Amino acid sequence: MSGPIVGKRRLRAELRRLRRERELTQDLVAAEMEWSLSKLIRIENGTVAISVSDLRSLLAYYRVHDPRTVDELLELARAAKRRMWWDEYRPMLVQQLITYVGFEAEATRIGEFAPIMFPTLLQTRRYAHATADPESPLTERRVEFHARRQEELFNREEPPRVQVILDESVLRRGPVPGDDALLVDQLEHTIEFAQRPYADVRVVPINAGYHPGWEGDFTLLEFGTDDGVLYRQQLLWEEPELIGQYRGILERLAQRALSQEATLDLLRQVAGELK
């Protein structure tokens, strides 16, 4: 069963396909349904969820009568309305992050490159506090939110496969000058995480030379099909060509990275040097 974000994504794609197959314009459909044009555009773009009653009417207009197809699409509409754990955090987070976390919750594979700092899904609470804005009154709630992300993803029966590729400099860059204990704690947590059955943590060494990761951090979410979602520079991208490009970048970074065994040795070495 699809969750609210992926379900809404599948539904909007199907509604666009149905309209285009029938060679109908958005203006015509909106007029026939007695909706505003902006309402139909928002439904097809996924910025609003369509109600079950509106969907029934739209499918009837498109002459979709197969009971199985109708039931599947109605279930997607119902899923989009379900309240999820992250909804309580909506007031303090930007919409792009909320949408991203919805995708993340349904991903079967998460691939991430981190050249500056340990990524959120690997961070300890201490590290998360140290890398947050100390002046913000929302810092504690945001740290709690990201800890909840980890709990929801990794404490379920079938966690997603997680591939994290770190630049070696991340291992030595402490967020608080002089607080080596904080970084040691983060390194030891990463060592534990890297040995989980669903995790693949690698380090690209300093002497690896120029590589595609020099363009910056990114996260690639996949859902067990050919499609995916790219999160980069706080923006979500769904274009298939771009997803394919970043799949290739992640593969090339993995080829440049140390093996899992060598990565664990390096993590232990750096932690030992800091103690």
C-alpha positions in Angstrom: 0.0 0.0 0.0 1.3 3.4 -0.9 1.8 6.1 1.7 0.6 9.7 1.3 3.4 11.2 -0.6 4.2 8.4 -3.1 0.5 7.7 -3.4 -0.2 11.3 -4.3 2.6 11.2 -6.8 1.3 8.1 -8.5 -2.2 9.5 -8.6 -1.3 12.8 -10.1 0.8 11.0 -12.8 -2.2 8.7 -13.6 -4.6 11.6 -13.8 -2.4 13.5 -16.2 -2.0 10.4 -18.3 -5.7 9.8 -18.5 -6.4 13.4 -19.6 -3.7 13.4 -22.2 -4.7 10.0 -23.6 -8.2 11.5 -24.2 -6.6 14.5 -25.8 -8.3 16.9 -23.4 -7.0 20.3 -22.3 -6.9 21.4 -18.7 -9.3 24.2 -19.6 -11.8 21.9 -21.0 -11.7 19.4 -18.2 -12.0 22.2 -15.6 -15.0 23.7 -17.4 -16.8 20.3 -17.7 -16.1 19.5 -14.0 -17.2 23.0 -13.0 -13.9 23.5 -11.3 -11.6 26.5 -11.5 -8.6 25.9 -13.8 -6.2 26.5 -10.8 -7.9 23.6 -8.9 -7.2 21.1 -11.7 -3.6 22.4 -12.1 -3.0 22.0 -8.4 -4.4 18.5 -8.4 -2.2 17.5 -11.4 0.8 19.1 -9.9 0.3 17.4 -6.5 0.1 20.6 -4.5 -3.3 19.7 -3.2 -4.9 16.3 -2.6 -8.1 15.4 -4.5 -11.1 14.4 -2.5 -12.6 10.9 -3.0 -15.9 12.4 -4.3 -14.1 14.7 -6.8 -12.0 11.8 -8.0 -15.0 9.6 -8.5 -16.6 12.4 -10.7 -13.3 12.9 -12.6 -12.9 9.2 -13.3 -16.5 9.0 -14.5 -15.8 12.0 -16.9 -12.7 10.2 -18.2 -14.9 7.0 -18.6 -12.7 4.9 -16.4 -15.1 2.1 -15.4 -12.9 -0.9 -14.6 -13.7 -1.6 -10.9 -10.1 -2.6 -10.0 -8.6 0.5 -11.6 -11.2 2.8 -9.9 -10.6 1.1 -6.5 -6.8 1.5 -6.8 -7.0 5.2 -7.6 -9.5 5.8 -4.8 -7.2 4.1 -2.4 -4.4 6.4 -3.5 -6.6 9.4 -2.8 -7.5 8.1 0.6 -3.8 7.5 1.4 -3.0 11.1 0.6 -5.3 12.2 3.3 -3.9 10.0 6.1 -2.2 11.7 9.0 1.4 10.7 9.4 3.9 11.1 12.3 5.6 14.1 10.7 2.4 16.2 10.5 2.9 17.4 14.0 6.2 19.1 12.9 4.7 20.9 9.9 4.5 24.4 11.6 8.3 24.6 12.1 9.6 23.0 8.9 9.6 24.1 5.2 7.2 22.3 2.9 10.1 20.9 0.8 11.5 19.1 3.8 8.2 17.7 4.9 7.6 16.4 1.3 11.1 14.9 1.3 10.6 13.1 4.5 7.3 11.6 3.1 9.3 10.2 0.2 12.1 9.1 2.5 9.6 7.1 4.6 8.5 5.1 1.6 11.9 4.6 0.0 13.3 1.1 -0.5 16.8 2.5 -1.0 18.5 5.7 0.1 21.8 6.8 -1.4 23.6 9.9 -0.1 26.9 11.7 -0.6 28.1 13.9 2.3 31.3 16.0 1.7 31.0 18.5 4.6 29.3 16.9 7.6 27.7 13.6 8.8 24.3 13.3 7.2 21.2 13.7 9.3 20.3 9.9 9.3 23.7 9.2 10.9 23.9 12.0 13.3 23.8 11.6 17.1 21.7 14.0 19.1 24.9 15.8 20.3 26.2 16.2 16.8 22.8 17.4 15.6 22.7 20.0 18.4 26.2 21.2 17.6 25.3 21.7 13.9 22.0 23.5 14.5 21.4 27.2 14.9 22.0 28.0 18.6 19.9 31.2 18.3 16.8 29.4 17.0 14.0 28.6 19.6 13.1 25.7 17.4 16.4 23.9 17.6 15.4 21.4 20.2 12.2 20.4 18.2 14.2 20.1 15.0 16.7 17.8 16.7 13.8 15.8 18.0 12.3 15.6 14.5 15.4 14.3 12.9 15.9 11.7 15.7 12.3 10.6 15.1 13.2 10.2 11.3 15.9 7.8 12.3 13.7 5.9 14.7 10.8 5.5 12.2 13.1 4.4 9.3 15.5 2.0 11.1 13.3 0.5 13.8 10.8 -1.0 11.4 10.7 -4.6 10.3 12.2 -3.9 6.8 14.4 -0.8 6.9 15.5 0.7 3.5 18.9 -0.1 2.1 21.1 2.8 3.0 24.3 3.8 1.1 26.2 6.7 2.6 29.4 7.9 1.0 31.4 10.4 3.1 34.4 12.5 2.2 37.3 11.8 4.5 37.4 15.4 5.7 34.0 14.8 7.4 35.6 12.4 9.8 38.0 15.0 11.1 35.8 18.1 11.0 34.4 18.5 14.5 31.4 21.0 14.8 32.7 22.4 18.1 36.4 23.5 18.2 38.2 21.6 21.0 35.4 19.1 21.7 37.0 16.0 20.3 34.7 13.8 22.5 31.7 14.9 20.5 33.3 13.9 17.3 34.5 10.6 18.8 31.0 9.8 19.9 29.8 10.5 16.3 32.5 8.3 14.8 31.7 5.4 17.1 28.0 5.7 16.3 28.9 5.6 12.5 31.0 2.5 13.1 28.0 0.8 14.7 25.7 2.0 12.0 28.0 0.8 9.2 27.8 -2.7 10.5 24.0 -2.9 10.3 22.7 -5.4 7.7 21.0 -2.7 5.6 23.8 -0.2 5.7 26.7 0.5 3.3 29.0 3.3 4.6 32.1 4.2 2.6 34.7 6.9 2.7 36.2 8.7 -0.3 39.8 9.3 0.7 41.5 12.7 0.5 43.9 11.5 -2.1 41.1 10.3 -4.5 41.5 13.4 -6.7 38.8 15.2 -8.6 35.5 13.3 -8.6 31.8 14.1 -9.3 31.1 14.7 -5.6 32.9 18.0 -5.8 29.6 19.5 -7.0 28.2 19.0 -3.5 26.0 16.8 -1.3 22.9 15.1 -2.6 20.5 12.3 -1.6 18.8 9.9 -4.0 15.6 8.0 -3.0 14.4 5.0 -4.9 11.1 3.0 -4.5 11.8 -0.4 -6.0 11.0 0.8 -9.5 12.9 2.7 -12.2 11.7 6.0 -10.8 13.3 8.0 -7.9 13.6 11.4 -6.3 16.7 13.5 -6.0 17.1 16.0 -3.1 19.8 18.5 -3.7 20.3 22.1 -2.6 17.1 21.8 -0.6 15.1 21.1 -3.7 13.3 18.0 -4.9 13.8 16.8 -8.5 11.9 14.0 -10.2 13.1 14.2 -13.8 14.1 10.7 -15.0 17.2 11.9 -16.8 18.5 13.7 -13.8 17.8 10.7 -11.5 19.7 8.5 -13.9 22.6 11.0 -13.9 22.9 10.9 -10.2 22.6 7.2 -10.0 25.7 7.1 -12.1 27.4 9.7 -9.9 26.7 7.6 -6.8 28.1 4.5 -8.5 31.3 6.4 -9.5 31.7 7.7 -6.0 31.4 4.2 -4.6 34.1 3.1 -7.0 36.4 5.8 -5.7 35.6 5.1 -2.1 37.4 2.7 0.3 35.9 -0.8 0.8 33.6 -1.3 3.7 36.3 -3.0 5.7 38.9 -0.3 5.0 36.3 2.4 5.8 35.7 0.8 9.3 39.4 0.6 9.8 39.8 4.4 9.0 36.8 5.3 11.2 38.4 3.4 14.1 41.8 5.0 13.4 40.5 8.5 13.4 38.4 7.9 16.6 41.5 6.5 18.3 43.6 9.5 17.3 41.1 11.8 18.9 40.8 10.0 22.2 
